Amino acid sequence: MPGPMVHKYKFNNLNIVLDVNSGAVHVVSGLGWIIIDLMEKGHKEEEIQEKLNSNYDSREVIRVLQEIKELKERELLFSEDYTQDYSRPPEHIVKALCFHVAHDCNMTCSYCFAGKGAFGGIKSKMSREVAFKGIDFLIENSGSRKNCEIDFFGGEPLLNFSLVRETVEYARKREKEAGKEFNFTLTTNGVLLEKEVMDYLNEEGFSVVLSLDGRREINDRVRTLGGKGSYDYVVPKYLSFIEKREHKDYFIRGTYTRHNLDFSEDLKHLVNLGFKSISLEPVVASPELPYALQEEDLPITYQQYDKIADLCQQFSSTSKSFSFFHFNLDLSQGPCIKKRLSGCGAGTEYLALSPEGDLYPCHQFVGKQEFLMGNVLQDLCYDHSLYNKFLKVDINSKEDCRRCWAKFFCGGGCHANAYNFNSDLYRPYGLGCNLEKKRLECALGLQAYSYLD
């Protein structure tokens, strides 16, 4: 098993050293960088002094060595991995359920993993019976947990808005009886985001994900409505909506593809429109598709994340300040050990509910019969054999993850991407891993700057 691990990299003018196992982030001098590098290669303290005394002040070398020694004693540098022998306990507690209220969509997006909303099946909408049973299922399987999450998803969930309202009403009734509190999220393409819908989502305290890919020409190339671009139709609605909710509890969620490898320009465009909370996700697609990202695109993609990090700093104290989803890190109170081992709760804490009442590990597994976990119309229980299978999928069971410096931040990545690309839950999606590591370097670098200011 891997022992102490550090990750060293340069972020603008900072030398950053991450102690992987403790999560401690250090900004070090050039001399500190060299000494840590020599220690990482196995050199002893005496050898390091001999190597460096000819080029550096011996007193400074001794001082830096002493500081590093103190960090090691405090287990903040070259610390041991305390998770090696830890296994996630089988709690069988579901915290969140994704309601696929509509397997249908009123838009056409070329990169859509849901096959125009139908998820490889037929177009359908969830019934009241399935939705209410879904609420009952979540209450039944959430144990003593008070807060439960419900995500309304599609296709386009607003195609079944009346059911969304009925489901929320039923959930509010049941939460009082069961001692629960439900939190609601909805993801929409904005076509049906009319005033009535906006007011309702605001009144009920929904968190909302709004789909938009950036600049008009970029968005309209892949996101069309009735054969035409959707940008001019949805942007005014989005701006009105976020103004009504005072720019709280939403994300503009875009997808970048090979068609816009300059996606930092799309982020800048969204910021200039007035959006404050932004997520730009890399497309996940078979490599033979024309819009799919390729390994050769990684260098320019890395440059784009550097540019976004620069924009974060440039706009931080201005009216254009924004939050970029992938750079949001809280180093003061990191995740618990279970989340460090597996950031994705698919198949364990998080399940998806199809319009037919079928249960799957997450929204990206919906329609894959080998991952069918049960049906709420037949029983409020679910297949614990698949639960136990997903429970074992963590960073200690993935060979690639065990040796990776980013493992405790990403928790092993997306299970669905691993399966879709490698037909193996235990083999992470490599291109996605590389992008995640770059985003983490930027996020940690921005955090380092904030602590230095």
N, C-alpha and C positions, 0 to 999 in steps of 0.2 A: 504494500500500500504506500502511496506517496506520503512523504514526511513533510517537513517544513517547506514552504513554497513562497517565493516572492515574485512579483511582476514589476519590472522597471520600464518606464517609458518617459518620453519627453512630451510635454504639453506646452506649446509656445515656449516661454523662457523658463519653465519650471521642470526640475528633475523630480519625478514622482515615483515613489516606491510603495506598492501595495503589499502588505503582508496578507497573503491569501487566507490563511486559516483563522486569523483573528478579525480580519476586515479593516485593520488599522491602515490609514493612508498617511504617508510621510512625504513632506517636501524637503529635499536634501540638497546640500551643497555639491559642487563638483567632486570634492574630495570624498564626501560621504557616499556618493554614487559609486566611485571607484572602489572604495573599501567594501561596500555591500556586494559589489560584483565579484570581488576576489573571495569574499566569504562564501558566496553562492557556489563558487567553483571549488570550494573545499580548502582554501588556504587558512592556516592558523594565524593567530594574532602576531606571533613573532615573525613569521614569514612576510606578513603584510607590512610590518614596520621596516623590515630590511628592504623590501621592494620600493617603498615610498620615501624613505628618509633622504634619499639623494635628490629628490625633486620637490619635496615639501618640507616645511618646518616640522621637525620631529615632535615639538610640543603640540602642534595642531593635529598631527596624526594621532598622538596619544589621546588628546581631548575628544576627537571624533570617535575613536575606538571605544572610549569610556561611555560616551553617549549611546552608542550602538549596543554595548554590553548591557546598559541599564534597560534599554528597550527590550532586549532579549529576556532579561530577568523578569520584566513585567508582562512577558508573553505578548508583546506588540510587534515583534519582529522575529522571523524564523521560528514562529510558534508551531506547536504540534497540531495535527488535525484531530479534534475531539469528536468528530462525527463518524470515524471509521467503523466503530462497533455499534452504531446506533441504527435502529430500524424503526420506521414509523409504526406506531401502534394501530391495530385495526379497530378504529373507533366507530366506524359505520355511521358517521354523521354527515348528512348532506347540508351544506350551507347555502347553496345557490342552485337555482333551476332556470334553464333557458327555455322559454316558451316559444316554439316556432308557430306563432299564431296564423301565419300565412305562408304556405309554400307556393307563392306566386309573387310576381313583381311587375310594376308598371314602367320600369326602365329596362334598358339593355346595356349591360356593362361587359365589355369583351373579356375581362379577366375574372369574371365572377366564378368563385369556386362552387357556388350553389346551383349552377346550371340554370340561370335565369329564374332562380328562386324555387325550383321544383326538387332540388337535391337528388337528381337522378330518377325521380319517380314521376307521379302525375301532379298537376297543380291541385292544391287543396287548401282548405281553411280549417282551423281548429274549431271544434264545437264547444258549447258551454259545458257539456258534460265532461269532456276531456280536461278543459281548463280548471274546472272546479275540483276534479279528482287530482289534478296536478298540485293545487294548493293543499289539499288533504295529504297528498304524498309527502310534500315538503315538511309539513307540520309533523307528520308521523315519523319522519326519518331525520329530523334535525336535533333530536335528543334534547338536552337541556339548554341548547344554544338559543338565545333570545332573538338576536338579529338574523334575519333571513333575507336573501337577495333573490329578486325575480327579474330576469332580463326578457323583454319582449323583442322578438327577433323575427326574421323572415329569410328569404324574400323580403317583402315590404310589410311590416306589421300594421301600418296604418290602413292597409287594405281590409283589415279586420278590426278597425278601431272600436266598433261597438262591443266586441268581445273583450278588448283591452279594458274598457270601462267596467264591464260586468265582472271581470276577473278581479280588478282592484277592489270593487265594492265587496265582493265575496271575501277577499283576503282581509280587508279591514274588519269585517264581521268576525271572521275566524280568529284573527290575531288577538282579539280581546278575550275570546273564550280560551285560547291556548296559551296565553301569556307570551306571545311573540310580537315582534315588530318587523314589518315587511318594508324593504327598500326597493324601489323600482327603477329600472333602466330601460330605455328604449332606443333602438338604432333605426334611423330613418334616412331615406334618400331625399326627403324634403318636398316631394311632389304634392303630397296631401297635407302639408303642414299649414292648415288654414287657422284663422283666428280662434275658432272654437277649440281646435286641438291644442294650440299654443296655450290658451288660458287653462285648459284642463291639466296639461302636463305641469304647468307652473303651480297650480293650486294643489296638486297631489304630490309635489316635491320630487318629481322624476329627475334623475340624471339622464342626459340625452346625448347620443352620439350622432352627429350630423355628417353625412358623407359628401365630400367635395374634394377633388384632386388638385386644385390649385388654379393656375391661370386658365382663362377661358379656352384657349386653343388646346391646352393639355387635357383639361376636364372633358371637353366636348369630343375629343378624339375617341375616348373609350366609354363615356357615360352619356347615353343618348336617350331621348324621350320622343317616341313617335318618329324615329328616324332623324331627329334633329338634336342639336346640342342642348344640354340641360342647365348650363351655367346661368343664363339670364333668367331662367324660370325659378331656380331655387335660391340664388344668392340673396335677392331682396327679402325673401321669407326668412332666411337664416339671420340676417342682420336685424330684422324686426324682432325675431324670437329672442335673440340673446340680449337685446336692449330691454325687452319686457322682463327678463329674469336677471337683469343687472349683471350680466356677464358671469353668472355663477352656474356651476354644476353642468357643464357641457364640454364636449370636445368636437372640434372639426377634425374629421378623420379622413385623411387622403391616402391614396395608394400611388406610389411611384413605380414606373416600369422602365424598360429599356428606351422607351420613347422620350422620357424626360430625366435623363441622368443628371441634368442640372437642377435637381429638385429643390435645392436651396432657394432658387428663384421663385418656386411655387410657395415655399414657406414665406418668403419676403412679401409676396403678393397677398397672401392671406393676412399677414400682419398689417399691411397697408390698408386692407379692407376694414380692419378693426377687430379681428378675431384675437382672443387672448389665450385660448387653450387649444393647442394644435398637436395632432399626431399625424405623421407621415410614415406609412408602413411600406416596406418593400413588397412588391408583388411576389407571390409564391406560386410558381407555375412550372409546368414541364419545360425543360430546357429547349426543346425543339420549337416552342411557340415564339413568334417574332418579338413579342413584348417581354419575354422572360429574361431575368437578369442572368448574366454569365459570370464565371469566375474572372474573366478578363476585365469585367467592369468594376471590380473591387477597388482598384486604385482611385478612379475618379469618384466612386461612391464615398470612399473615405474622405476625399477632399471636400465633398459636399457636407459631410457631418462636421468637419472642421469649420466650414463657412457658417453653418448654423450655430455652432458654439460661439463663433465671433459675433454673430448677430445677437445672441443671448446677452453677451457682455456689452455690446454697443448700445442696445436698447434698454438695458436693465434699469436705468434711472430716468427713463423718458416715458412719455405717454404711450409709446409703442412696446412697452415691456410685455413679454409673453411667456407662457409656459410650454415647453416642448416635452411631450409625454415621455420620450425615451431618455431624457436627461434628468428626470425627476428622481432624485435619490435622497433618502434621509439617513445620513451616517450616524446621527445621534442615537437612534434606537432602531436597529436593524430588525429584520424578520426573525421569527422564532426558528428553532432548529428544524422543525418539520418543513417550513417554507424554504429554508436554506437547502434542504436535501432535494426537494421537488417543488419548484415554483408553481408548477401547473397542477391544479386540483382536479383535472379531468378524470372521470371514472371513480373518484373518491369523494371529494367535497363538492364537486360541481358536475351536474348532469344536464342533459338536454331532453326536451319533451317534444315529440313530433306531433303533427295534427291528428294522427291516428292514435295517439296515446303511448307510442313506443318510447322507451327510455334508452338513451345512448350516453357514452362517456362525455361528449361535448358536442357543440354545434357542428364541428367539422367531421364528426364520425356519423352524423345522422344519415341514414340510408344504407350504411354498411352493415349487412345482416350479421356478419361475424362478431359485431360489437353490440348487438341488441341485448339489453340488460333487463328487459321486462316490459310490461304494459300496465299503465295505471288503471285501465278499465277492468283488468283481470285481477290485479292484486296491488296493494299499496306497498308491497316489498319489491326488491329488485335482486338481480343475480349477483350474489356475493362472490362467486368464483371469478367474475370479471373484475369486481372491486379488488379482490386480493391480488389479481394480476397487475393492475395499475398501481396498487400500493407498493409493489416491489420495484417499480420503475423509478429509480432515483439516481442521483449522481454517483452513488457508490456501486450501482449495478451497471453503469455505462462506462466502458473502458475509456472512451474518448474524454468523458467528463472528469474522471478521477484525476487526470493529469492536467486539467485545464485551469488556468488562473481565474477564470470568470465564473467558475461553477457555483459558488455560493450566492452570486447575484442573479444568475439566470435559472438556477435550479434544474438544469438539464434541458431546458428548451421545450418546444412544443411537441407533445406526443403525436399529434395528428400529422405534423410535417415529417417527423421521423418515419412514421408508418407509410405515408403516401410516397415518400421519395426512396425509402430503403426497404420497405416491407418488413420493418423491424422496429419495434418500440424502443429498443435499446441502442439504436444507432442514430445519433442526432443528424439533423439536416445541416450539412457542412457549410453551405453558403450562408445560411441563416446564422450559424454560430459566428462566422467571421464578422458579419455585420453587427451582431450583438456585442462582440468584444470591442469593436471600434466605438460604438455608441457609449459603452461603459467607460472607455478611456476618456471620452469627452465629458461625460457626466462627472466622473471623479475629478477631472481637471477643473471643471467649473466650481465644484464644491471646494477644492483646494484654494482657488482664488477667493471664494467668498469668506473663508476662514482667515485668509491673510489680510483682507481689507480692513 
